[in-house]
Amino acid sequence: MLHKMKLQEDPFERIKNGTKTVEFRLYDEKRRTIQIGDEIEFSKLPELQEKLLVKVIDLYKEESFEKLFKKVFVGEDKEKIIEKASAMIDKETVNLEDLLKNIYDQKSEIENEKQRTTIALQEAEELRKSLKNQHFDVSSKEKEMIANAKQEAKQILIEAKETANSIIRDMDNTNSASKANKLRNKLNDKITSLTIEKEDIELPENLLPSIKRADIKPGLDVHVKNLDADGTVVSNISKDDTVQVQIGIMKMKVDIKELQEAKSKKNNNIKVEKSACSSFKAQTVKPEINVLGLTVDEAVPLIDKYIDDCFVAKLSPIRIVHGKGTGALRNGIHRYLKTNKTVDNFRLGTFGEGEMGVTIVNLKIK
């Protein structure tokens, strides 16, 4: 089989006069077809007029030039390898001296980088162990606070019991003695059955309980530890263990390790009539929600909460602005609305209402 190659004048002449018997080339797709016994026609640059026909009598194949040169020039040192190989390779194909220099000179740099990597891995492991110990310390402090709170609460009830006993002694001969006894018995029952849940204790922000991975879903109210802010999860957990969290008007990507249970609001034990609550909601809930630019998974939890607020506030009809686009967001929202038991009916907007970019929803409000 005949193969054709181009050569600079110097290597062409040296092959011609017999001083060059080895030709180095990259083992690319074209050279992979060369076999022992094939012929090669070299054309001298730049005119390509003069031709030279040679026969392939041997082939050397290696993964790198370094290995190839060491195989061809067995026992030679670096300088001799460079000198001999430079005389046999087409300089336009590769700068041999620079290649070998990089191979030898970068060896120590690679070793140093390997050592630095090992040190970095050791430091990372030490940091992991340190964080694990800190987490254990936090859990211990949390348990201690809970135990202290239980003890304080029990002491308060014991003191209240003593006060009740004192009242009974003072009222022993009155008609109210039976009432005082009832009070004492009630306090005894409370002391016996006293249990205080962890959620009843207001912990510092850095000790707020973490959230289990399985519980992190769109619509969950959370506290973002590194931002010291509360927000709402609006997406499922991604492959890199992050979620989108809506904090005010901003939507941020947050590592799930930074999520904690949202701060519980203090219960002031104030009873509010349903009509008053509805009136307050009506003043704060807007008749429209805008979910433009969100995915279906992000939009549905927000719409679900919005519809609940509107239902409590007796606000209907309401508008959901989702835009026209490809229709994927609109169709996803419509599928959800069909499953919501508080939705009476819904339709697309007409002319002047937003048309296909808006859905009008009527709620089952009596």
C-alpha positions in Angstrom: 0.0 0.0 0.0 1.3 3.5 -0.9 1.2 6.4 1.6 2.0 10.0 0.8 3.6 12.5 3.2 5.2 15.9 3.0 8.7 16.7 4.4 10.8 19.8 4.9 13.9 20.1 2.8 16.4 19.1 5.5 14.9 15.8 6.6 14.0 15.0 3.0 17.7 15.3 1.9 18.9 13.3 4.9 16.5 10.4 4.1 17.7 10.7 0.5 21.4 10.4 1.4 20.8 7.7 4.0 21.6 9.6 7.2 18.0 9.6 8.4 16.4 6.2 8.7 13.7 6.8 11.2 10.7 9.1 10.8 8.6 10.1 13.8 4.9 10.9 13.3 1.8 11.3 15.6 -0.1 8.0 15.6 -3.3 9.5 14.3 -6.1 8.0 12.2 -4.1 8.4 9.0 -0.9 6.8 10.3 -2.8 3.8 11.8 -3.1 2.4 8.2 0.7 2.1 7.8 2.0 -1.5 7.9 5.4 -3.1 7.5 6.1 -3.6 3.9 4.1 -0.6 2.7 5.7 2.2 0.7 5.8 5.9 1.5 6.2 8.7 -1.1 7.7 11.8 0.5 7.3 15.1 -1.3 9.8 17.9 -0.6 8.4 21.2 0.7 7.6 23.8 -0.4 7.2 23.1 -4.2 6.4 19.4 -3.7 7.9 18.6 -7.0 10.7 16.3 -5.9 9.5 12.8 -4.8 11.2 10.1 -2.8 9.9 6.5 -2.5 10.9 4.4 0.6 9.8 1.1 2.1 8.6 0.6 5.7 10.8 -2.1 7.3 9.8 -1.6 11.0 7.2 0.2 13.2 7.5 1.5 16.7 4.3 2.3 18.6 4.1 3.8 22.1 1.7 5.8 24.2 4.0 8.9 24.3 7.0 10.4 22.6 9.0 9.9 25.8 8.5 6.1 25.8 9.1 5.9 22.0 12.4 7.8 22.1 13.6 5.6 25.1 12.7 2.5 23.1 14.5 3.6 19.9 17.6 5.1 21.7 18.1 2.5 24.5 20.7 3.5 27.1 21.1 7.1 25.9 20.8 10.1 28.3 18.4 13.0 27.9 20.7 15.3 25.9 21.6 12.5 23.4 18.0 11.5 23.0 17.1 15.1 22.2 20.0 15.5 19.8 19.3 12.2 17.8 15.5 12.5 17.8 15.7 16.2 16.7 17.7 15.1 13.7 15.1 12.5 12.7 11.7 14.3 13.3 10.0 16.9 11.2 10.2 20.1 13.3 6.8 21.2 12.0 5.2 18.1 13.5 6.4 18.7 17.1 9.0 20.7 19.0 10.9 17.7 20.4 13.2 19.6 22.7 10.4 21.4 24.4 8.4 18.2 24.6 11.1 16.3 26.4 12.0 19.2 28.6 8.4 19.5 29.8 8.3 15.7 30.5 11.4 15.8 32.7 11.0 19.2 34.3 7.4 18.8 35.3 8.0 15.5 37.0 9.0 17.2 40.3 6.1 19.6 40.0 3.6 16.7 39.6 5.1 15.1 42.8 4.7 18.3 44.7 1.1 18.7 43.5 0.4 15.1 44.6 1.8 15.9 48.1 -0.3 19.1 48.4 -3.4 17.2 47.4 -2.7 14.6 50.1 -2.3 17.3 52.7 -5.5 19.0 51.5 -7.4 15.7 51.9 -6.1 15.2 55.4 -7.1 18.7 56.4 -10.6 18.1 54.9 -11.0 14.9 56.9 -9.9 16.8 60.1 -12.4 19.5 59.4 -15.2 16.9 58.9 -14.4 15.3 62.3 -14.3 18.8 63.9 -17.8 19.7 62.5 -19.1 16.3 63.6 -17.9 17.0 67.2 -19.4 20.5 67.1 -22.8 19.0 66.0 -22.6 16.6 69.0 -21.9 19.5 71.4 -24.9 21.4 70.0 -27.2 18.4 70.5 -25.9 18.0 74.1 -26.6 21.7 74.8 -30.1 21.4 73.3 -30.9 18.4 75.5 -29.6 20.2 78.6 -31.8 23.2 77.9 -34.8 21.0 77.5 -34.1 19.2 80.8 -33.6 22.6 82.6 -36.9 23.9 81.2 -38.7 20.8 82.4 -37.3 21.3 85.9 -38.2 24.9 86.0 -41.7 24.2 84.9 -42.1 21.5 87.5 -40.8 23.8 90.2 -43.4 26.5 89.2 -46.2 23.9 89.6 -44.9 22.7 93.0 -44.8 26.3 94.3 -48.4 26.8 92.9 -49.4 23.6 94.8 -48.0 25.0 98.1 -49.9 28.2 97.5 -53.1 26.2 97.0 -52.5 24.2 100.2 -52.1 27.4 102.1 -55.4 28.7 100.7 -57.1 25.5 101.8 -55.8 25.9 105.3 -57.1 29.4 105.5 -60.5 28.5 104.0 -60.9 25.2 105.9 -64.1 26.3 107.7 -65.7 28.1 104.7 -68.0 26.9 102.0 -65.2 27.4 99.4 -63.0 24.6 100.8 -64.3 22.1 98.2 -63.2 24.4 95.4 -59.7 24.8 96.9 -59.4 21.0 97.1 -60.3 20.7 93.5 -57.6 23.2 92.6 -55.0 21.3 94.6 -56.0 18.0 93.0 -55.7 19.6 89.5 -52.2 20.9 90.3 -51.2 17.4 91.5 -52.4 15.9 88.2 -50.4 18.4 86.2 -47.2 17.7 88.2 -47.6 14.0 87.7 -48.2 14.2 83.9 -45.9 17.0 83.2 -44.1 16.6 79.8 -42.6 19.4 77.8 -42.0 18.9 74.2 -38.8 20.2 72.5 -41.0 22.5 70.3 -42.2 24.3 73.4 -38.8 25.6 74.3 -37.5 28.6 72.4 -34.0 27.7 71.4 -31.3 30.1 70.2 -31.2 30.4 66.4 -28.0 28.4 66.1 -29.6 25.6 68.1 -32.8 25.4 66.1 -33.5 21.7 65.1 -32.3 20.6 61.7 -34.8 19.3 59.1 -34.8 15.7 57.9 -34.0 15.3 54.2 -37.3 13.5 53.6 -39.3 16.4 55.1 -37.8 19.0 52.8 -40.5 19.6 50.2 -41.9 22.6 48.3 -44.1 24.8 50.5 -42.1 24.0 53.8 -41.4 27.1 55.9 -37.7 27.1 57.0 -35.0 29.1 58.7 -31.8 29.6 56.6 -28.9 29.4 59.1 -26.1 31.0 57.1 -28.4 33.9 56.0 -30.2 34.2 59.3 -33.5 34.6 57.5 -36.8 32.7 57.2 -38.2 31.6 53.9 -40.3 29.0 52.0 -38.9 26.0 50.0 -40.1 26.3 46.4 -38.4 23.3 44.7 -37.5 19.7 45.3 -33.9 18.7 46.3 -31.5 18.8 43.3 -28.6 16.4 42.6 -26.1 18.7 44.4 -28.2 18.7 47.6 -29.6 22.2 47.2 -33.1 23.7 47.0 -34.6 27.0 45.9 -35.9 29.0 48.9 -38.1 32.1 48.5 -36.9 34.8 51.0 -39.1 37.9 50.6 -39.0 38.9 47.0 -35.7 36.9 46.3 -35.4 33.3 45.3 -32.0 31.8 46.4 -30.2 28.4 46.0 -29.5 27.0 49.5 -27.6 23.9 50.7 -30.0 21.7 52.6 -27.5 21.5 55.5 -28.2 25.2 56.1 -32.0 24.6 56.6 -33.5 24.5 60.1 -37.1 24.5 61.4 -38.7 27.9 61.1 -39.0 29.9 64.3 -42.3 29.1 65.9 -44.5 32.1 66.5 -45.4 32.9 70.1 -48.9 31.9 71.1 -50.5 34.9 72.9 -53.6 32.8 73.8 -55.9 35.5 72.3 -59.1 34.1 70.9 -60.2 35.7 67.7 -63.5 35.3 66.1 -63.6 33.7 62.6 -65.2 36.8 61.1 -62.4 39.0 62.5 -59.7 36.7 61.2 -61.4 36.7 57.7 -61.6 40.5 57.8 -57.8 40.7 58.6 -56.9 38.2 55.8 -59.0 40.1 53.3 -57.0 43.2 54.0 -53.7 41.5 53.5 -54.4 39.0 50.7 -54.2 40.3 47.1 -56.7 39.1 44.5 -53.9 38.0 42.2 -50.7 35.9 42.3 -47.9 36.1 39.7 -45.9 32.9 39.1 -44.3 34.0 35.8 -40.9 32.3 35.2 -41.4 29.5 37.8 -41.6 25.8 37.0 -44.7 23.8 37.8 -43.0 22.3 40.9 -42.1 25.8 42.1 -45.4 27.4 41.4 -47.9 24.9 42.7 -46.9 25.1 46.5 -47.1 28.9 46.3 -50.5 28.8 44.6 -51.8 26.2 47.1 -50.9 28.5 50.1 -52.4 31.5 48.2 -55.7 29.7 47.6 -55.9 28.7 51.3 -55.3 32.4 52.3 -58.0 33.5 49.9 -60.5 30.9 51.1 -60.0 32.0 54.8 -60.4 35.6 53.7 -63.5 34.7 51.6 -61.8 36.3 48.6 -63.2 35.1 45.2 -62.7 35.2 42.3 -58.9 35.3 42.1 -56.4 35.6 39.3 -53.3 33.4 38.6 -50.8 35.1 36.2 -48.7 32.4 34.5 -48.0 33.8 31.1 -48.6 32.1 27.7 -45.2 30.6 26.8 -45.3 26.9 25.8 -48.3 26.2 27.9 -46.5 23.8 30.2 -46.9 26.0 33.3 -50.5 26.7 32.5 -51.4 23.0 32.0 -49.6 22.0 35.2 -51.5 24.7 37.2 -54.8 23.5 35.7 -54.1 19.9 36.7 -53.5 21.0 40.2 -56.6 23.2 40.4 -58.7 20.1 39.4 -57.5 18.4 42.6 -58.0 21.3 45.0 -61.3 20.8 47.0 -61.7 24.5 47.7 -61.8 25.4 43.9 -65.4 25.6 42.5 -64.3 26.2 38.9 -61.7 28.0 36.8 -61.3 29.4 33.3 -58.8 31.2 31.1 -58.9 35.0 31.0 -61.0 36.7 28.3 -60.1 39.8 26.3 -58.9 42.5 28.8 -58.3 39.9 31.6 -55.0 38.6 30.2 -56.5 35.9 27.9 -54.4 32.7 27.8 -51.7 34.1 30.1 -54.2 34.3 33.1 -56.5 31.8 34.8 -59.6 33.0 36.7 -60.5 30.8 39.7 -63.8 30.8 41.7 -63.6 29.3 45.2 -66.3 27.4 47.1 -67.1 30.3 49.5 -70.5 30.3 51.2 
